[in-house]
Amino acid sequence: MEYRRLGKSGLQVSTLSFGSWITFGYQIGDREAEKMMAYAYDQGVNFFDNAEIYAFGESERVMGRILSKMNWKRSSYIVSSKAFFGDGGKKPNQTGLSRKHLYDACHAALRRLQVDYLDLYFCHRPDKNTPIEETVWAMHHLIQQGKILYWGTSEWSAQEIMEAHMVARQNKLIGPTMEQPQYNMFHRQKIEVDFDQIYKTVGLGTTIWSPLASGVLTDKYVEKIPDNTRMNLDDLQWLKEKSLTVERLEKVKSLNRLAQELDTSLAKLAIAWCVKNPNVSTTILGASKLSQLEENLNAMEVLPKLTEEVLQSIEDILDNKPSKPMF
């Protein structure tokens, strides 16, 4: 396993990490989750990603039980949570980025994960109803209290991230260290263009999610759409309609042929392509089966095959390279 600094911070994160969205406490039970976390840890993964909204808190409970059982040294792993959507409560202050919800959500995550502090704590989405000053102050205070070590954002715009840094700088507070955006062969704008300057100005770290575009960038959809995938879950029909377009599936077939020519799988090729970007601090993997995780954690072996010629072949197939502004 390789490790990269999380932005300009001194924190070392494994280039490949493991997340629990849609699986822990929902698709799989504790036993399978434990096998995958143990395997990932043994392979050098040191970052495990979670959020209050995942399975309405049950994902964090599952991970917490596993962390407690494994009894790994706390210094050997990084664990995260995210706040915004809440854990199922619908009353006022049970969602958003107010000082109250961030405090309540942080303490609830600590209880569920059975840890004394969160290494990474994310604002899961921007909150138009809360002043950015309130959110930055709340995160700064949580760091001062030792409840979190680094705070960041998820799916914020470059402008919103820089606004948070401006508030932090004006008040001598700690600004966001990292952003968690979607990044894959079909979703490139933020990582490759929008954040281009803030990597340099504030040293933004990135913990990217969905490197396989929710499983589309695998060989499972090359022939037909199988029945036993997350795309067929009732509450993910919106994702199916958005992801499984005719144009996209044709590109997947071409990418799969290229992967076969390279003697690898499309999944490993897609993950390695994400890792190839030096502005990606860590790529979060998800899996519902141990065999999937075993394959995906071998993606690093594909990196030497990503020559300039191969990368250009990928660009020719995708035909979606985001353009940078002229000025």
Buried (B, 14 or more C-beta within 10 A) or exposed (E): EEBBEBBEBEBBBBBBBBBBBBBBBBBBEBEBBBBBBBBBBEBBBBBBBBBBBBBBBBBBBBBBBBBEEEEBEEEEBBBBBBBBBBBEBEEEEBBBBBBBBBBBBBEBBBEBBBBEBBBBBBBBBBBEEBEBBBBBBBBBBBBEEEBBBBBBBBBBBBEBBBBBBEBBEEEEBBBBBBBBBBBBBBBBBBBBBBBBEBBEEBBBBBBBBBBBBBBBBBBBBEEEEEEEBBBEEEEBEEBBEEBBEEEBBEBBBBBBEBBEEBEBBBBBBBBBBBBEBEBBBBBBBBBBBBEBBBBBBBBBEBBEBBEEEBEEBBEEBBEEEEEEEEE
